[in-house]
Amino acid sequence: MAIGIDIGGTNLRAARISGTGEILDRISEKSAPDPELVLSRIAEMVRRLDSPAVAAIGIGVPGRVDAPSGAVLSGGYVNLASVSLAQRLESLAGKPVVIDNDCNMALVTEMALGAARGHESIVMFTIGTGIGGAVVEDRRIVRGRGTAGQLGHITVDMSGEACVCGRRGCVETTSSGTALGRHIARAGLGPDVSVDQLFARDVGGDPLARGVLEAWAGPLRAAIDTTVAMFAPDLVLLGGGLGLAAHRALARAPALAPWYQCPVEPAQLGDDAGVIGAGLQALAEQPAVAQAPVAQASPVSLPTVRLDRARRAVPGRRAVLVNGIPASGKSTVSRGIAERMGWPLLALDTIKNPFLEVLGGGDREFNRMLGRASYQSIWSVVGEAPAGTIFVVDAWFGFQPRQVLEDHLRRAGVEQTAEIWCHAPGEVLAERYRARLDQRPAGHPGAAYIPELTELAKRAEPLRRGPLFDVDTTKPIAFDAIAQWLRAMIAADT
């Protein structure tokens, strides 16, 4: 389990989170503009929630965050850029700390457990004290140089209110909870009027209430239209404490331009999304076994079906994707896993090579065509297996577009995957490939492929569609550690 923390401009929320995203315990405190005070309150919440079973701590931070380095670059209503948040909390708690933008954390949860399940391209606005943003393409967070997705700072009025970012007219200045309070005050409705009361007054025909809602929702619609024009997402989500209210208010500001039509839905997990996402991301980035480091997994690669298991009546098929480019050592790793776990092994070359031998080889294009057919055959076999079967699949999954794999998995009824990423430096792969040239049947690329292989090694990446275990095949392969990690994945699904 992990502790997930969501830092907001009004509240600090923390919860102990299970590996399936269940909130086991929770506490909250008031937020503050003083970063040292915020840090001390977070440390106290961690102390109260901590237990020996807690493996890590995740924190969703408002503002610009460089997640890989664990650095807060700038903030808004709560600016933690002056505090070495991750390092200091690690020192205080004695456990690893993972930080990311708070809206990224919330979107992780909605993709795994909420309204964004099954969607590939999503834009999310979190409406609270300020406005946060996150963007996903192909189920991966869009980070740009590191801090992309600051959707609260889309300009909707060049001569508008001053924003904490230093500019004017950001949508955060017009459509956040703070901005709603200003709209209410300017309408003379009094500080105690709630958003629910606004809706009730609007239904009753109150023009002041209607004007407040239109002033609040109109700029948000403009910002949504802008993101739809930029990203053409499957879905726009509105989360945060005022996400549901903002979605309702958008009825006063419909999307009029046909170019910018996109479903807009309220997030399903509300204020819980931030703490759940922070906890799940913290777990996803921790090694399952101390002596066998696991490569950092993309947060949106969480095992969404495993997290969804309460909704399944019959267990689906599962696959361990042993991934790596040619000569990466994935076949050795695959065989080792199959022998230790007793699971059937399906390898691309095992299916393809007999055809090459019988047919007498072929050119490069024929080899690729046969590879695609063999790939399809693998998933056809998987699809015929009994429910609950676990396969080890050995392939370079990057040789075809990602959507091809997703379509095969869906048709085969594979509901959970885990990935073993095998890699080595390009020069090592070149030597391995060269040494095996005379062992490959005719039809496989020859020595002329080696420069291409070396270049491929520089840019190849894992899929990151589920839990990820990193294997550097230049070192002794820790098969026992891999097996233990896989058993933990299974245990979490039962």
Order of alpha helices (4+ residues) and beta strands (2+ residues): beta-beta-beta-alpha-beta-beta-beta-alpha-beta-alpha-beta-beta-beta-alpha-alpha-alpha-alpha-beta-alpha-beta-alpha-alpha-beta-alpha-beta-alpha-alpha-beta-alpha-beta-alpha-alpha-beta-alpha
